[in-house]
Amino acid sequence: MSDVLYSKAPGLRTRSVEAAGSLIVFTPQRPKVHWLNLAGWYLYELSDGTDADHIAGEYADAVAGQVAREEALEQARACLADLVERGILTTRRAA
């Protein structure tokens, strides 16, 4: 189990654009609008104080049969890091 927990950053404004399969996220602390694809949207939704291993595993299960498990785990971890860098997710160490 990873000791880093992922959560949605406070104060975000979001709007789903289901026809485009996207989630629009506005980050007010670093004013910018971000468009998340379905994978990013799913990982964003899974980030509720959960560790990266659990989130990546859920993602890999969701895309099973479309993407090899190891590749899906790598994609999920890379996307989580990107969402943190953009200020959409925050991290904290588990107690």
VODRENNU-35579 format. One line per field, with one value per residue: residue in three letters; z negated, x, y of N, C-alpha, C, O, CB in turn. Coordinates in pm, 1 decimal, padded with zeros to 6 digits. Each point is the difference from the previous one (the first is absolute). Glycine has a CB too. Layout:
residues N
residu = [ALA | ...]
nw = [Z | ...]
nu = [X | ...]
nv = [Y | ...]
caw = [Z | ...]
cau = [X | ...]
cav = [Y | ...]
cw = [Z | ...]
cu = [X | ...]
cv = [Y | ...]
ow = [Z | ...]
ou = [X | ...]
ov = [Y | ...]
cbw = [Z | ...]
cbu = [X | ...]
cbv = [Y | ...]
END
This chain:
residues 95
residu = [MET | SER | ASP | VAL | LEU | TYR | SER | LYS | ALA | PRO | GLY | LEU | ARG | THR | ARG | SER | VAL | GLU | ALA | ALA | GLY | SER | LEU | ILE | VAL | PHE | THR | PRO | GLN | ARG | PRO | LYS | VAL | HIS | TRP | LEU | ASN | LEU | ALA | GLY | TRP | TYR | LEU | TYR | GLU | LEU | SER | ASP | GLY | THR | ASP | ALA | ASP | HIS | ILE | ALA | GLY | GLU | TYR | ALA | ASP | ALA | VAL | ALA | GLY | GLN | VAL | ALA | ARG | GLU | GLU | ALA | LEU | GLU | GLN | ALA | ARG | ALA | CYS | LEU | ALA | ASP | LEU | VAL | GLU | ARG | GLY | ILE | LEU | THR | THR | ARG | ARG | ALA | ALA]
nw = [00000.0 | 00201.5 | -00294.8 | 00258.6 | -00142.8 | 00317.5 | -00164.4 | 00269.8 | -00031.8 | -00251.8 | 00244.8 | 00224.7 | 00128.9 | 00081.0 | 00254.4 | 00020.7 | 00294.4 | -00070.2 | 00289.4 | -00083.1 | -00171.1 | -00207.9 | -00308.4 | 00127.0 | -00250.0 | -00022.3 | -00130.8 | -00160.8 | -00039.7 | 00307.1 | 00110.7 | 00147.2 | 00124.3 | -00093.2 | 00281.1 | -00259.5 | 00299.1 | -00137.5 | -00148.7 | -00153.1 | -00094.4 | -00150.4 | -00167.2 | -00107.8 | -00132.6 | -00161.2 | -00166.7 | -00286.0 | -00128.6 | 00250.8 | -00072.6 | 00288.2 | -00074.0 | 00032.7 | 00270.6 | 00148.8 | -00074.0 | 00128.4 | 00271.9 | 00029.1 | -00024.2 | 00239.8 | 00213.3 | -00074.6 | 00324.4 | 00071.8 | -00108.4 | -00007.4 | -00294.6 | 00087.1 | 00158.5 | -00249.1 | -00193.0 | 00198.3 | 00022.8 | -00308.9 | -00032.8 | 00232.2 | -00126.3 | -00290.1 | 00123.4 | 00151.6 | -00261.1 | -00156.2 | 00233.6 | -00015.8 | -00339.7 | 00046.7 | -00278.2 | -00268.5 | -00007.0 | -00297.2 | -00042.3 | -00002.2 | -00284.9]
nu = [00084.4 | 00146.2 | 00104.4 | -00186.6 | -00312.3 | -00048.5 | -00166.7 | -00127.7 | 00256.8 | -00197.4 | -00182.4 | -00090.6 | -00207.7 | -00056.1 | -00150.1 | -00030.3 | 00081.6 | -00218.9 | 00076.2 | 00311.4 | -00039.5 | 00018.4 | -00010.2 | -00014.4 | 00234.0 | -00081.8 | 00310.5 | -00195.2 | 00312.2 | 00054.2 | -00265.0 | -00010.9 | -00294.3 | 00144.5 | -00160.3 | 00002.8 | 00024.6 | -00226.1 | 00277.5 | -00064.0 | -00281.4 | 00117.3 | 00211.3 | -00215.3 | -00161.0 | 00252.5 | 00049.2 | -00191.5 | 00343.2 | 00140.2 | 00306.8 | 00051.3 | -00116.8 | -00295.4 | 00046.1 | 00130.4 | -00236.1 | -00220.8 | 00159.7 | 00027.0 | -00315.0 | -00053.8 | 00181.5 | -00084.3 | 00073.0 | 00198.1 | 00287.9 | 00171.4 | -00147.1 | 00250.9 | -00170.4 | -00188.4 | 00244.5 | 00113.1 | -00275.2 | -00017.5 | 00279.5 | -00044.9 | -00271.1 | 00121.6 | 00216.8 | -00219.0 | -00164.3 | 00257.9 | 00062.4 | -00293.0 | 00021.9 | -00171.2 | 00126.6 | 00059.7 | 00209.1 | -00096.9 | 00246.4 | -00250.0 | -00017.8]
nv = [-00119.1 | 00218.4 | 00089.2 | 00155.1 | 00033.5 | 00083.1 | 00238.9 | 00093.6 | 00213.0 | 00075.3 | 00097.8 | -00246.2 | 00205.7 | -00326.1 | 00099.8 | -00342.3 | 00114.7 | -00298.9 | 00113.5 | -00051.1 | -00304.2 | 00302.2 | -00015.6 | 00321.3 | -00047.4 | 00335.0 | -00083.9 | 00266.6 | -00081.9 | 00068.7 | 00246.2 | -00313.4 | -00044.4 | -00297.0 | -00085.0 | -00237.9 | -00155.3 | -00133.7 | 00012.8 | 00263.4 | -00098.4 | -00248.1 | 00160.3 | 00209.8 | -00233.0 | -00123.3 | 00289.7 | -00125.8 | 00056.1 | -00212.9 | -00043.9 | 00097.8 | -00287.5 | 00097.8 | 00151.6 | -00241.0 | -00203.1 | 00180.0 | 00014.8 | -00310.0 | -00045.1 | 00203.6 | -00163.7 | -00340.4 | -00015.6 | 00257.4 | -00095.0 | -00290.5 | 00011.8 | 00161.6 | 00214.6 | 00059.1 | 00065.6 | 00217.9 | 00149.9 | 00040.9 | 00132.7 | 00213.3 | 00102.6 | 00051.7 | 00189.8 | 00173.1 | 00060.4 | 00114.9 | 00199.0 | 00130.8 | 00068.1 | -00307.8 | -00096.9 | 00155.5 | -00233.6 | -00019.0 | -00190.4 | -00214.3 | 00154.3]
caw = [00000.0 | 00008.8 | -00115.3 | 00050.5 | 00024.4 | 00099.5 | -00019.9 | 00086.0 | -00058.1 | -00045.4 | 00075.9 | 00144.4 | 00061.9 | 00106.6 | 00082.1 | 00091.8 | 00138.5 | 00029.4 | 00145.5 | 00041.7 | -00086.4 | -00067.4 | -00119.4 | -00002.5 | -00137.0 | -00017.6 | -00120.4 | -00034.3 | -00062.4 | 00117.0 | 00093.1 | 00128.3 | 00031.6 | 00045.2 | 00055.6 | -00028.9 | 00078.9 | -00085.7 | -00093.8 | -00102.3 | -00074.8 | -00086.4 | -00105.0 | -00084.8 | -00083.3 | -00095.1 | -00094.0 | -00115.7 | -00117.4 | 00023.7 | 00044.6 | 00143.5 | 00038.7 | 00010.2 | 00113.9 | 00122.7 | 00014.2 | 00046.1 | 00140.0 | 00079.3 | 00007.9 | 00088.1 | 00140.3 | 00027.7 | 00132.0 | 00097.4 | -00025.7 | -00089.6 | -00138.7 | -00037.3 | 00073.9 | -00062.0 | -00128.5 | 00032.1 | 00047.5 | -00114.3 | -00085.2 | 00073.2 | 00001.5 | -00134.8 | -00015.7 | 00081.5 | -00066.0 | -00114.9 | 00052.9 | 00047.9 | -00112.6 | -00003.6 | -00114.5 | -00101.6 | -00064.2 | -00138.8 | -00049.3 | -00087.6 | -00141.6]
cau = [-00084.4 | 00072.1 | -00025.0 | -00046.0 | -00144.3 | -00041.5 | -00131.6 | -00030.4 | 00043.7 | -00114.6 | -00041.4 | -00011.4 | -00132.5 | -00002.1 | -00120.4 | 00014.3 | -00045.2 | -00013.3 | 00001.0 | 00140.4 | 00072.8 | 00100.3 | -00029.9 | 00069.7 | 00038.1 | 00061.0 | 00083.3 | 00007.7 | 00126.7 | 00084.7 | -00112.8 | 00010.6 | -00102.9 | 00059.3 | -00093.1 | 00042.4 | -00065.3 | -00069.4 | 00094.3 | 00029.9 | -00124.3 | -00019.6 | 00101.1 | -00040.0 | -00111.9 | 00049.1 | 00093.4 | -00078.1 | 00080.6 | 00042.1 | 00139.4 | 00022.7 | -00013.8 | -00143.5 | -00054.5 | 00053.4 | -00062.6 | -00138.2 | 00009.2 | 00040.8 | -00117.6 | -00099.2 | 00042.7 | 00043.3 | -00041.6 | 00034.6 | 00139.0 | 00066.8 | -00006.9 | 00118.5 | -00008.0 | -00107.4 | 00051.1 | 00093.8 | -00080.2 | -00069.7 | 00096.9 | 00045.2 | -00110.7 | -00010.8 | 00108.5 | -00036.6 | -00109.7 | 00059.9 | 00078.8 | -00091.5 | -00073.6 | -00134.6 | 00004.7 | 00102.1 | 00047.7 | 00045.3 | 00051.4 | -00090.9 | 00040.6]
cav = [00119.1 | 00126.8 | 00086.3 | 00129.4 | 00000.5 | 00099.4 | 00062.3 | 00114.7 | 00127.5 | 00079.6 | 00118.0 | -00022.1 | 00003.2 | -00100.5 | -00016.6 | -00112.4 | 00014.8 | -00142.1 | -00021.4 | -00001.6 | -00091.4 | 00081.5 | 00077.4 | 00128.3 | 00034.0 | 00131.4 | 00006.9 | 00141.8 | 00038.2 | 00026.1 | 00014.4 | -00067.8 | -00098.7 | -00126.6 | -00099.1 | -00136.4 | -00104.5 | -00097.4 | -00062.3 | 00099.4 | 00022.2 | -00116.0 | 00005.6 | 00112.9 | -00044.7 | -00100.2 | 00063.9 | 00044.9 | -00032.7 | -00138.0 | -00010.2 | -00017.5 | -00140.1 | -00030.1 | 00074.7 | -00059.5 | -00131.5 | 00021.3 | 00041.4 | -00117.3 | -00087.4 | 00063.2 | -00007.1 | -00137.4 | -00046.6 | 00104.6 | 00036.9 | -00094.9 | 00048.7 | 00078.9 | 00126.9 | 00078.7 | 00049.2 | 00109.2 | 00113.9 | 00059.0 | 00070.8 | 00118.9 | 00095.2 | 00055.1 | 00097.6 | 00115.9 | 00071.3 | 00069.8 | 00111.9 | 00104.0 | 00056.3 | -00057.9 | -00090.8 | 00024.2 | -00122.4 | 00006.1 | -00129.0 | -00074.6 | 00007.4]
cw = [00000.0 | -00123.4 | 00041.6 | 00036.3 | 00091.3 | -00028.6 | 00100.0 | -00071.2 | -00042.5 | 00095.8 | 00149.2 | 00044.0 | 00117.8 | 00074.8 | 00096.2 | 00136.2 | 00053.1 | 00149.4 | 00054.2 | -00083.3 | -00078.8 | -00128.7 | 00007.7 | -00146.5 | 00001.0 | -00132.1 | -00037.4 | -00062.8 | 00104.4 | 00115.9 | 00138.0 | 00014.1 | 00059.3 | 00054.2 | -00029.7 | 00091.1 | -00095.6 | -00102.9 | -00113.8 | -00089.6 | -00099.5 | -00116.0 | -00097.3 | -00096.9 | -00105.5 | -00111.3 | -00115.4 | -00130.2 | 00005.9 | 00050.9 | 00148.8 | 00044.6 | 00018.6 | 00123.4 | 00131.1 | 00024.6 | 00049.5 | 00147.9 | 00088.3 | 00015.1 | 00099.6 | 00147.6 | 00038.2 | 00134.3 | 00109.5 | -00008.8 | -00094.1 | -00140.2 | -00037.4 | 00069.1 | -00062.0 | -00133.8 | 00021.1 | 00046.1 | -00116.7 | -00086.9 | 00067.6 | 00000.0 | -00137.9 | -00022.6 | 00078.5 | -00067.0 | -00124.2 | 00048.9 | 00045.9 | -00112.2 | -00011.8 | -00116.5 | -00097.3 | -00057.3 | -00145.9 | -00039.2 | -00091.0 | -00142.4 | -00047.4]
cu = [00088.2 | -00030.4 | -00041.0 | -00147.7 | -00036.8 | -00141.2 | -00017.8 | 00044.5 | -00122.9 | -00030.0 | -00012.7 | -00144.1 | 00003.4 | -00132.1 | 00026.0 | -00056.4 | -00009.4 | 00002.6 | 00142.5 | 00082.4 | 00108.8 | -00054.1 | 00082.9 | 00026.1 | 00065.4 | 00074.6 | 00018.3 | 00132.3 | 00106.9 | -00097.4 | 00026.1 | -00115.9 | 00070.1 | -00110.6 | 00056.3 | -00074.4 | -00064.1 | 00092.2 | 00032.7 | -00119.1 | -00022.0 | 00099.9 | -00028.6 | -00110.1 | 00044.8 | 00085.7 | -00075.9 | 00072.4 | 00055.3 | 00144.1 | 00009.0 | -00018.8 | -00146.5 | -00060.6 | 00044.7 | -00062.3 | -00143.2 | -00001.7 | 00034.2 | -00116.4 | -00102.4 | 00037.0 | 00050.2 | -00056.1 | 00029.9 | 00148.2 | 00059.0 | 00008.1 | 00120.2 | -00000.3 | -00107.3 | 00045.6 | 00096.2 | -00075.5 | -00066.7 | 00096.1 | 00050.9 | -00108.5 | -00018.9 | 00107.1 | -00030.8 | -00109.9 | 00048.7 | 00076.5 | -00089.5 | -00083.3 | -00142.5 | -00013.0 | 00106.6 | 00041.5 | 00032.2 | 00048.7 | -00103.6 | 00055.4 | 00062.1]
cv = [00124.5 | 00084.3 | 00140.9 | -00011.8 | 00115.9 | 00048.7 | 00113.1 | 00127.6 | 00080.1 | 00115.4 | -00017.5 | 00020.4 | -00095.2 | 00002.6 | -00115.1 | 00037.4 | -00142.7 | -00028.7 | -00007.8 | -00097.8 | 00069.6 | 00061.1 | 00127.1 | 00033.3 | 00137.3 | -00001.9 | 00147.0 | 00042.1 | 00029.3 | 00012.4 | -00060.2 | -00096.7 | -00122.3 | -00089.6 | -00137.3 | -00096.7 | -00100.6 | -00064.2 | 00096.5 | 00026.2 | -00113.7 | 00002.4 | 00114.2 | -00044.4 | -00101.6 | 00061.3 | 00063.7 | -00031.7 | -00140.4 | -00002.4 | -00035.2 | -00144.9 | -00037.9 | 00068.3 | -00063.6 | -00137.3 | 00010.2 | 00038.4 | -00120.6 | -00098.1 | 00055.3 | -00013.6 | -00139.8 | -00045.3 | 00101.2 | 00036.3 | -00104.2 | 00059.9 | 00087.1 | 00136.3 | 00090.7 | 00057.4 | 00116.6 | 00124.5 | 00071.4 | 00080.0 | 00127.7 | 00106.9 | 00062.3 | 00106.7 | 00127.5 | 00082.2 | 00074.1 | 00121.8 | 00115.3 | 00062.5 | -00050.7 | -00097.1 | 00046.9 | -00135.3 | 00029.4 | -00137.6 | -00065.1 | 00006.0 | -00129.2]
ow = [-00071.5 | -00056.3 | -00084.4 | 00075.6 | -00014.6 | -00026.8 | 00053.1 | -00120.6 | 00064.3 | 00064.5 | 00070.9 | -00076.0 | 00081.8 | -00053.2 | 00069.8 | 00011.0 | 00069.4 | 00041.7 | 00099.7 | 00024.4 | -00017.7 | -00018.6 | 00016.9 | -00082.5 | 00075.0 | -00104.5 | 00061.8 | 00015.0 | -00020.0 | 00071.7 | 00078.8 | -00098.9 | 00091.2 | -00058.1 | 00044.2 | 00016.4 | -00121.7 | -00114.5 | -00117.0 | -00121.2 | -00116.1 | -00115.0 | -00120.5 | -00119.6 | -00110.0 | -00101.4 | 00000.8 | -00098.3 | -00102.0 | 00058.2 | 00060.3 | 00108.7 | 00095.6 | 00076.3 | 00089.2 | 00114.3 | 00085.3 | 00076.3 | 00103.8 | 00106.8 | 00074.1 | 00085.5 | 00106.0 | 00032.3 | 00117.9 | 00100.4 | -00094.9 | -00015.3 | -00055.6 | -00060.0 | -00013.8 | -00031.4 | -00073.0 | -00041.8 | -00006.9 | -00039.9 | -00065.7 | -00016.7 | -00010.0 | -00053.7 | -00048.6 | -00001.4 | -00031.9 | -00056.2 | -00014.7 | 00024.1 | -00070.9 | -00062.1 | 00037.6 | 00013.2 | -00038.9 | 00059.4 | -00078.8 | -00021.5 | -00116.1]
ou = [00100.0 | -00109.2 | -00011.2 | -00040.2 | 00053.2 | -00090.4 | 00096.7 | -00019.8 | -00104.6 | 00090.2 | -00024.4 | -00094.0 | 00091.9 | -00103.7 | 00101.3 | -00100.7 | 00089.1 | 00051.6 | 00025.7 | 00119.6 | 00109.3 | -00120.6 | 00121.8 | -00091.2 | 00094.6 | -00057.5 | 00080.9 | 00039.9 | 00085.3 | -00023.1 | 00080.5 | -00049.6 | 00081.8 | -00108.2 | 00110.0 | -00121.6 | 00005.7 | -00040.1 | -00005.0 | 00014.8 | -00032.9 | -00037.8 | 00020.9 | 00006.8 | -00055.2 | 00025.3 | -00030.4 | -00060.5 | 00038.7 | 00047.7 | -00095.0 | -00052.3 | -00035.1 | -00073.9 | -00081.8 | -00029.3 | -00042.3 | -00083.7 | -00062.7 | -00018.5 | -00062.7 | -00088.2 | 00059.8 | -00116.1 | 00003.9 | 00063.8 | -00065.9 | 00017.5 | -00018.8 | 00036.6 | 00020.7 | -00030.9 | -00004.8 | 00031.7 | 00000.6 | -00031.2 | 00017.7 | 00029.4 | -00024.6 | -00029.0 | 00025.0 | 00006.4 | -00050.7 | -00013.2 | 00036.7 | -00075.0 | -00081.5 | -00105.8 | 00096.1 | -00071.5 | 00027.5 | -00039.2 | -00066.8 | 00121.1 | 00039.5]
ov = [00007.2 | -00008.6 | 00088.9 | -00088.5 | 00110.0 | -00079.2 | 00054.6 | 00014.5 | -00008.0 | 00053.5 | 00097.7 | -00023.2 | 00004.1 | 00039.6 | -00002.9 | 00070.0 | -00049.1 | -00103.7 | -00067.6 | -00015.7 | -00053.7 | 00016.0 | -00004.7 | -00004.7 | 00024.1 | -00030.6 | 00069.2 | 00115.5 | 00086.4 | -00097.4 | 00049.7 | -00054.1 | 00011.7 | -00008.1 | -00033.3 | 00009.6 | 00017.8 | -00021.0 | -00037.9 | 00016.0 | 00024.0 | -00022.7 | -00014.7 | 00028.4 | -00002.6 | -00065.0 | 00119.3 | -00042.8 | -00057.0 | 00097.4 | -00049.9 | -00024.7 | -00069.1 | -00062.3 | -00022.4 | -00035.2 | -00078.0 | -00048.4 | -00021.6 | -00058.4 | -00075.6 | -00008.2 | -00018.2 | 00025.2 | -00035.1 | 00031.8 | -00042.4 | 00120.9 | 00108.3 | 00101.1 | 00120.5 | 00115.0 | 00099.1 | 00111.3 | 00122.9 | 00112.2 | 00102.6 | 00118.3 | 00120.2 | 00107.0 | 00110.3 | 00123.0 | 00107.5 | 00108.7 | 00116.5 | 00094.6 | 00059.0 | -00009.9 | 00067.1 | -00099.3 | 00113.5 | -00100.5 | 00066.9 | 00005.3 | -00010.5]
cbw = [-00051.0 | 00309.3 | -00045.1 | 00011.6 | -00209.6 | 00197.3 | -00298.6 | 00226.9 | 00079.8 | -00301.1 | -00244.8 | 00070.3 | -00154.6 | -00079.0 | -00088.1 | -00202.6 | -00034.2 | -00250.7 | -00082.9 | 00048.4 | 00177.6 | 00240.0 | -00156.2 | 00300.8 | -00137.0 | 00240.4 | -00001.8 | -00045.2 | -00178.6 | -00162.8 | -00201.3 | 00098.4 | -00051.1 | -00112.3 | 00140.2 | -00256.1 | 00313.0 | 00302.6 | 00303.9 | 00274.8 | 00312.1 | 00311.8 | 00279.0 | 00303.6 | 00303.1 | 00286.4 | 00186.4 | 00228.8 | -00029.1 | -00007.9 | -00292.2 | -00117.0 | -00218.9 | -00328.4 | -00225.7 | -00146.8 | -00267.0 | -00308.6 | -00174.9 | -00188.0 | -00313.1 | -00268.7 | -00117.9 | -00280.0 | -00228.0 | -00114.6 | 00128.2 | 00208.3 | -00003.1 | 00026.6 | 00226.3 | 00145.4 | -00025.3 | 00105.1 | 00224.5 | 00043.5 | -00035.7 | 00161.5 | 00193.5 | -00029.2 | 00016.9 | 00207.6 | 00118.3 | -00073.1 | 00085.4 | 00193.0 | 00093.6 | 00311.2 | 00104.9 | -00069.0 | 00258.3 | -00116.0 | 00093.6 | 00212.2 | 00075.4]
cbu = [-00283.9 | 00101.6 | 00175.6 | 00272.6 | -00094.6 | 00239.5 | -00094.5 | -00177.5 | 00314.3 | -00034.1 | 00130.8 | 00286.6 | -00136.0 | 00260.7 | -00163.9 | 00086.4 | 00019.4 | -00182.0 | -00244.8 | -00142.3 | -00158.5 | 00223.9 | -00174.5 | -00018.4 | -00064.1 | -00124.1 | 00039.9 | -00282.8 | -00144.2 | 00230.5 | -00140.7 | 00301.0 | -00259.9 | 00295.8 | -00188.0 | 00171.7 | 00160.4 | -00115.0 | 00102.3 | 00149.4 | -00066.3 | -00047.5 | 00147.3 | 00054.5 | -00099.3 | -00030.4 | 00192.3 | -00151.0 | -00175.3 | -00286.3 | 00160.6 | 00210.8 | 00246.1 | 00060.1 | 00081.2 | 00245.2 | 00188.5 | 00015.9 | 00134.9 | 00256.0 | 00100.5 | 00036.2 | 00000.0 | 00126.9 | -00181.1 | -00298.4 | 00018.2 | 00116.9 | -00110.6 | 00092.7 | 00055.3 | -00140.8 | -00021.1 | 00144.0 | -00040.5 | -00132.9 | 00050.4 | 00117.7 | -00086.0 | -00065.6 | 00140.4 | 00057.9 | -00109.7 | 00030.7 | 00140.3 | 00065.9 | 00222.1 | 00086.6 | -00174.9 | -00022.7 | 00064.9 | -00122.7 | 00305.3 | -00193.1 | -00220.7]
cbv = [-00131.3 | 00001.0 | -00223.3 | 00146.3 | -00216.8 | -00028.2 | -00114.7 | -00136.2 | 00009.4 | -00114.2 | 00026.7 | -00139.1 | 00236.5 | -00181.9 | 00250.7 | -00232.9 | 00283.7 | 00079.3 | 00188.1 | 00253.7 | -00126.9 | 00032.7 | -00203.6 | 00085.5 | -00268.8 | 00147.6 | -00286.3 | -00123.5 | -00225.7 | -00030.6 | 00156.0 | 00077.0 | 00169.1 | 00026.4 | 00190.7 | 00051.9 | 00012.0 | -00023.1 | -00101.5 | 00086.8 | 00101.3 | -00110.4 | -00083.1 | 00135.9 | 00043.3 | -00102.0 | -00076.8 | 00008.9 | 00214.1 | -00164.7 | -00020.1 | 00216.5 | 00016.3 | 00039.6 | 00234.1 | 00160.7 | -00006.2 | 00119.9 | 00254.0 | 00085.5 | 00004.2 | 00169.5 | 00261.2 | -00076.4 | -00097.8 | 00057.7 | 00291.3 | -00216.8 | -00313.5 | -00314.0 | -00237.3 | -00259.0 | -00329.1 | -00280.3 | -00241.2 | -00301.2 | -00322.6 | -00261.6 | -00251.3 | -00325.6 | -00298.0 | -00250.3 | -00279.3 | -00325.1 | -00279.1 | -00215.0 | 00139.4 | 00035.6 | -00259.3 | 00331.1 | -00199.8 | 00287.0 | 00017.2 | -00160.6 | 00173.8]
END
